[in-house]
Amino acid sequence: MRHRETAADLLVSPHMQFIPANDDDFFLRVAEALSGCQLVEQELKLYITEAFDLVRKCVDERLPFKLSGDDYQESSLEKLIGVYRKLCDNEPLIARLNKFKNERNFLSHKAITHCMDPEQGISLPDVVDIAPRLSAIADEARLLRLAIHEEANKFRGHLYFDKLDDENRGCGK
């Protein structure tokens, strides 16, 4: 069985500057990194949905509360972070999310075109330069998902288990 060359295999040749545009290794690495970014967005949407559900549970019939996580299902990462900021006091986490958003925007909108030459294919030096950024954002996405999940755990017990009777309307008291 013949081994299919990838960008990693070509790194051993210092004379090669471009790899064929149909080499899937680079595109798969970009897709893998960006899939973690999508999971961060999903975790933010879940947090927002559950936070709204808790508010709805707390105000019950005292105040109409028509905000819903469904209102944000098609929102951009920037919009989700803006809503999350209003529902969470963890400023260091929000700062990390904003930094993450900026890097994700570069990688999702410019990384491939940054590495592509329309006539010659994928620039190997550019792929080598961008590879650590792809790995770093994948790692940061995993850590952010966990951090957002942990923030939500601070109120999930109240959402799913507390019975809010008339004496306990303060939600969590």
C-alpha positions as YAML, in Angstrom:
chain: A
units: angstrom
residues:
- id: 1
  name: MET
  ca: [0.00, 0.00, 0.00]
- id: 2
  name: ARG
  ca: [1.48, 3.32, -1.10]
- id: 3
  name: HIS
  ca: [1.76, 6.09, 1.52]
- id: 4
  name: ARG
  ca: [0.04, 9.32, 0.49]
- id: 5
  name: GLU
  ca: [2.30, 12.33, 1.04]
- id: 6
  name: THR
  ca: [1.04, 15.08, 3.31]
- id: 7
  name: ALA
  ca: [2.35, 18.50, 4.25]
- id: 8
  name: ALA
  ca: [4.13, 16.94, 7.24]
- id: 9
  name: ASP
  ca: [5.98, 14.51, 4.96]
- id: 10
  name: LEU
  ca: [7.10, 17.34, 2.72]
- id: 11
  name: LEU
  ca: [8.76, 19.23, 5.56]
- id: 12
  name: VAL
  ca: [11.83, 17.05, 5.13]
- id: 13
  name: SER
  ca: [12.56, 18.70, 1.80]
- id: 14
  name: PRO
  ca: [14.00, 22.18, 2.40]
- id: 15
  name: HIS
  ca: [13.77, 22.97, -1.33]
- id: 16
  name: MET
  ca: [10.02, 22.59, -1.63]
- id: 17
  name: GLN
  ca: [8.09, 25.81, -1.14]
- id: 18
  name: PHE
  ca: [4.59, 24.73, -2.23]
- id: 19
  name: ILE
  ca: [2.46, 21.64, -1.89]
- id: 20
  name: PRO
  ca: [-0.45, 20.74, -4.17]
- id: 21
  name: ALA
  ca: [-3.69, 22.55, -3.36]
- id: 22
  name: ASN
  ca: [-5.49, 19.22, -3.26]
- id: 23
  name: ASP
  ca: [-3.40, 17.99, -0.29]
- id: 24
  name: ASP
  ca: [-6.08, 17.47, 2.35]
- id: 25
  name: ASP
  ca: [-3.82, 17.46, 5.42]
- id: 26
  name: PHE
  ca: [-3.73, 21.24, 5.82]
- id: 27
  name: PHE
  ca: [-7.47, 21.64, 5.25]
- id: 28
  name: LEU
  ca: [-8.22, 18.86, 7.74]
- id: 29
  name: ARG
  ca: [-6.06, 20.58, 10.37]
- id: 30
  name: VAL
  ca: [-7.91, 23.85, 9.81]
- id: 31
  name: ALA
  ca: [-11.27, 22.05, 10.01]
- id: 32
  name: GLU
  ca: [-10.25, 20.28, 13.21]
- id: 33
  name: ALA
  ca: [-9.21, 23.55, 14.85]
- id: 34
  name: LEU
  ca: [-12.40, 25.30, 13.75]
- id: 35
  name: SER
  ca: [-14.64, 22.47, 14.95]
- id: 36
  name: GLY
  ca: [-13.44, 23.24, 18.48]
- id: 37
  name: CYS
  ca: [-14.42, 26.86, 17.89]
- id: 38
  name: GLN
  ca: [-17.93, 25.77, 16.95]
- id: 39
  name: LEU
  ca: [-18.16, 23.80, 20.17]
- id: 40
  name: VAL
  ca: [-17.32, 26.96, 22.13]
- id: 41
  name: GLU
  ca: [-20.20, 28.69, 20.37]
- id: 42
  name: GLN
  ca: [-22.50, 25.78, 21.27]
- id: 43
  name: GLU
  ca: [-21.42, 25.95, 24.91]
- id: 44
  name: LEU
  ca: [-22.17, 29.69, 24.98]
- id: 45
  name: LYS
  ca: [-25.61, 29.06, 23.48]
- id: 46
  name: LEU
  ca: [-26.31, 26.41, 26.10]
- id: 47
  name: TYR
  ca: [-25.20, 28.74, 28.90]
- id: 48
  name: ILE
  ca: [-27.41, 31.55, 27.58]
- id: 49
  name: THR
  ca: [-30.39, 29.21, 27.20]
- id: 50
  name: GLU
  ca: [-30.04, 27.82, 30.71]
- id: 51
  name: ALA
  ca: [-29.48, 31.26, 32.25]
- id: 52
  name: PHE
  ca: [-32.68, 32.53, 30.62]
- id: 53
  name: ASP
  ca: [-34.50, 29.41, 31.82]
- id: 54
  name: LEU
  ca: [-33.38, 30.13, 35.38]
- id: 55
  name: VAL
  ca: [-34.54, 33.75, 35.18]
- id: 56
  name: ARG
  ca: [-37.88, 32.56, 33.79]
- id: 57
  name: LYS
  ca: [-38.16, 30.08, 36.67]
- id: 58
  name: CYS
  ca: [-37.36, 32.81, 39.21]
- id: 59
  name: VAL
  ca: [-39.77, 35.45, 37.94]
- id: 60
  name: ASP
  ca: [-42.44, 32.88, 37.09]
- id: 61
  name: GLU
  ca: [-45.73, 34.76, 36.78]
- id: 62
  name: ARG
  ca: [-44.51, 37.99, 38.39]
- id: 63
  name: LEU
  ca: [-42.99, 39.40, 35.22]
- id: 64
  name: PRO
  ca: [-43.28, 38.43, 31.59]
- id: 65
  name: PHE
  ca: [-39.92, 37.06, 30.49]
- id: 66
  name: LYS
  ca: [-39.83, 36.22, 26.82]
- id: 67
  name: LEU
  ca: [-36.10, 36.02, 26.20]
- id: 68
  name: SER
  ca: [-35.04, 32.60, 24.99]
- id: 69
  name: GLY
  ca: [-31.87, 30.85, 23.99]
- id: 70
  name: ASP
  ca: [-33.54, 30.19, 20.66]
- id: 71
  name: ASP
  ca: [-33.23, 33.92, 19.97]
- id: 72
  name: TYR
  ca: [-29.45, 33.43, 19.75]
- id: 73
  name: GLN
  ca: [-29.12, 30.14, 17.85]
- id: 74
  name: GLU
  ca: [-27.92, 31.88, 14.68]
- id: 75
  name: SER
  ca: [-25.83, 34.54, 16.42]
- id: 76
  name: SER
  ca: [-22.18, 35.20, 15.73]
- id: 77
  name: LEU
  ca: [-19.51, 34.41, 18.28]
- id: 78
  name: GLU
  ca: [-19.15, 38.14, 18.96]
- id: 79
  name: LYS
  ca: [-22.87, 38.50, 19.70]
- id: 80
  name: LEU
  ca: [-22.84, 35.40, 21.93]
- id: 81
  name: ILE
  ca: [-19.93, 36.79, 23.94]
- id: 82
  name: GLY
  ca: [-21.81, 40.08, 24.33]
- id: 83
  name: VAL
  ca: [-24.87, 38.30, 25.74]
- id: 84
  name: TYR
  ca: [-22.69, 36.02, 27.89]
- id: 85
  name: ARG
  ca: [-20.97, 39.09, 29.35]
- id: 86
  name: LYS
  ca: [-24.36, 40.27, 30.64]
- id: 87
  name: LEU
  ca: [-25.04, 36.90, 32.29]
- id: 88
  name: CYS
  ca: [-21.62, 36.17, 33.79]
- id: 89
  name: ASP
  ca: [-19.28, 38.10, 36.09]
- id: 90
  name: ASN
  ca: [-16.12, 36.15, 35.24]
- id: 91
  name: GLU
  ca: [-14.20, 39.01, 33.58]
- id: 92
  name: PRO
  ca: [-10.98, 37.00, 32.99]
- id: 93
  name: LEU
  ca: [-13.01, 34.37, 31.12]
- id: 94
  name: ILE
  ca: [-14.76, 37.04, 29.07]
- id: 95
  name: ALA
  ca: [-11.36, 38.56, 28.19]
- id: 96
  name: ARG
  ca: [-10.14, 35.10, 27.09]
- id: 97
  name: LEU
  ca: [-13.27, 34.67, 24.97]
- id: 98
  name: ASN
  ca: [-12.66, 38.00, 23.22]
- id: 99
  name: LYS
  ca: [-9.04, 37.11, 22.51]
- id: 100
  name: PHE
  ca: [-10.19, 33.70, 21.28]
- id: 101
  name: LYS
  ca: [-12.78, 35.37, 19.01]
- id: 102
  name: ASN
  ca: [-10.11, 37.50, 17.34]
- id: 103
  name: GLU
  ca: [-7.86, 34.52, 16.68]
- id: 104
  name: ARG
  ca: [-10.79, 32.39, 15.52]
- id: 105
  name: ASN
  ca: [-11.83, 35.13, 13.10]
- id: 106
  name: PHE
  ca: [-8.37, 35.16, 11.56]
- id: 107
  name: LEU
  ca: [-8.18, 31.39, 11.29]
- id: 108
  name: SER
  ca: [-11.69, 30.94, 9.96]
- id: 109
  name: HIS
  ca: [-11.68, 33.85, 7.51]
- id: 110
  name: LYS
  ca: [-8.07, 34.28, 6.47]
- id: 111
  name: ALA
  ca: [-5.91, 31.25, 7.33]
- id: 112
  name: ILE
  ca: [-6.56, 29.30, 4.16]
- id: 113
  name: THR
  ca: [-6.21, 32.27, 1.83]
- id: 114
  name: HIS
  ca: [-3.11, 33.37, 3.75]
- id: 115
  name: CYS
  ca: [-1.48, 30.04, 2.88]
- id: 116
  name: MET
  ca: [-2.74, 29.72, -0.68]
- id: 117
  name: ASP
  ca: [-1.11, 30.79, -3.89]
- id: 118
  name: PRO
  ca: [-3.70, 30.44, -6.67]
- id: 119
  name: GLU
  ca: [-1.09, 29.36, -9.19]
- id: 120
  name: GLN
  ca: [1.30, 27.25, -7.13]
- id: 121
  name: GLY
  ca: [-0.80, 25.72, -4.36]
- id: 122
  name: ILE
  ca: [-0.34, 25.85, -0.61]
- id: 123
  name: SER
  ca: [2.71, 27.72, 0.67]
- id: 124
  name: LEU
  ca: [4.64, 25.33, 2.88]
- id: 125
  name: PRO
  ca: [6.41, 28.09, 4.88]
- id: 126
  name: ASP
  ca: [3.03, 29.70, 5.60]
- id: 127
  name: VAL
  ca: [1.57, 26.34, 6.67]
- id: 128
  name: VAL
  ca: [4.52, 25.82, 9.00]
- id: 129
  name: ASP
  ca: [3.98, 29.34, 10.43]
- id: 130
  name: ILE
  ca: [0.26, 28.87, 11.00]
- id: 131
  name: ALA
  ca: [0.40, 25.31, 12.39]
- id: 132
  name: PRO
  ca: [1.13, 26.38, 16.00]
- id: 133
  name: ARG
  ca: [-1.80, 28.80, 15.87]
- id: 134
  name: LEU
  ca: [-4.11, 26.00, 14.75]
- id: 135
  name: SER
  ca: [-2.95, 23.79, 17.62]
- id: 136
  name: ALA
  ca: [-3.18, 26.62, 20.13]
- id: 137
  name: ILE
  ca: [-6.74, 27.57, 19.20]
- id: 138
  name: ALA
  ca: [-7.85, 23.94, 19.36]
- id: 139
  name: ASP
  ca: [-6.39, 23.70, 22.88]
- id: 140
  name: GLU
  ca: [-7.90, 27.02, 23.96]
- id: 141
  name: ALA
  ca: [-11.30, 26.00, 22.58]
- id: 142
  name: ARG
  ca: [-11.25, 22.88, 24.74]
- id: 143
  name: LEU
  ca: [-10.29, 24.88, 27.84]
- id: 144
  name: LEU
  ca: [-12.90, 27.56, 27.17]
- id: 145
  name: ARG
  ca: [-15.66, 24.99, 26.72]
- id: 146
  name: LEU
  ca: [-14.79, 23.53, 30.10]
- id: 147
  name: ALA
  ca: [-14.62, 26.97, 31.76]
- id: 148
  name: ILE
  ca: [-18.01, 28.03, 30.37]
- id: 149
  name: HIS
  ca: [-19.47, 24.71, 31.49]
- id: 150
  name: GLU
  ca: [-18.07, 25.24, 34.99]
- id: 151
  name: GLU
  ca: [-19.57, 28.74, 35.11]
- id: 152
  name: ALA
  ca: [-22.97, 27.27, 34.22]
- id: 153
  name: ASN
  ca: [-22.57, 24.64, 36.93]
- id: 154
  name: LYS
  ca: [-22.73, 27.49, 39.46]
- id: 155
  name: PHE
  ca: [-26.45, 27.91, 38.72]
- id: 156
  name: ARG
  ca: [-27.54, 24.61, 37.18]
- id: 157
  name: GLY
  ca: [-28.51, 23.13, 40.53]
- id: 158
  name: HIS
  ca: [-30.95, 25.99, 41.07]
- id: 159
  name: LEU
  ca: [-32.33, 25.56, 37.58]
- id: 160
  name: TYR
  ca: [-32.94, 21.84, 37.75]
- id: 161
  name: PHE
  ca: [-33.39, 21.02, 41.44]
- id: 162
  name: ASP
  ca: [-34.48, 23.97, 43.61]
- id: 163
  name: LYS
  ca: [-38.18, 24.29, 44.18]
- id: 164
  name: LEU
  ca: [-39.04, 27.95, 44.13]
- id: 165
  name: ASP
  ca: [-41.95, 28.52, 46.48]
- id: 166
  name: ASP
  ca: [-43.34, 31.87, 47.62]
- id: 167
  name: GLU
  ca: [-40.82, 32.18, 50.45]
- id: 168
  name: ASN
  ca: [-37.89, 31.36, 48.20]
- id: 169
  name: ARG
  ca: [-38.49, 33.71, 45.26]
- id: 170
  name: GLY
  ca: [-34.95, 35.10, 45.50]
- id: 171
  name: CYS
  ca: [-33.65, 32.19, 43.42]
- id: 172
  name: GLY
  ca: [-30.94, 30.46, 45.30]
- id: 173
  name: LYS
  ca: [-31.58, 31.79, 48.80]
...
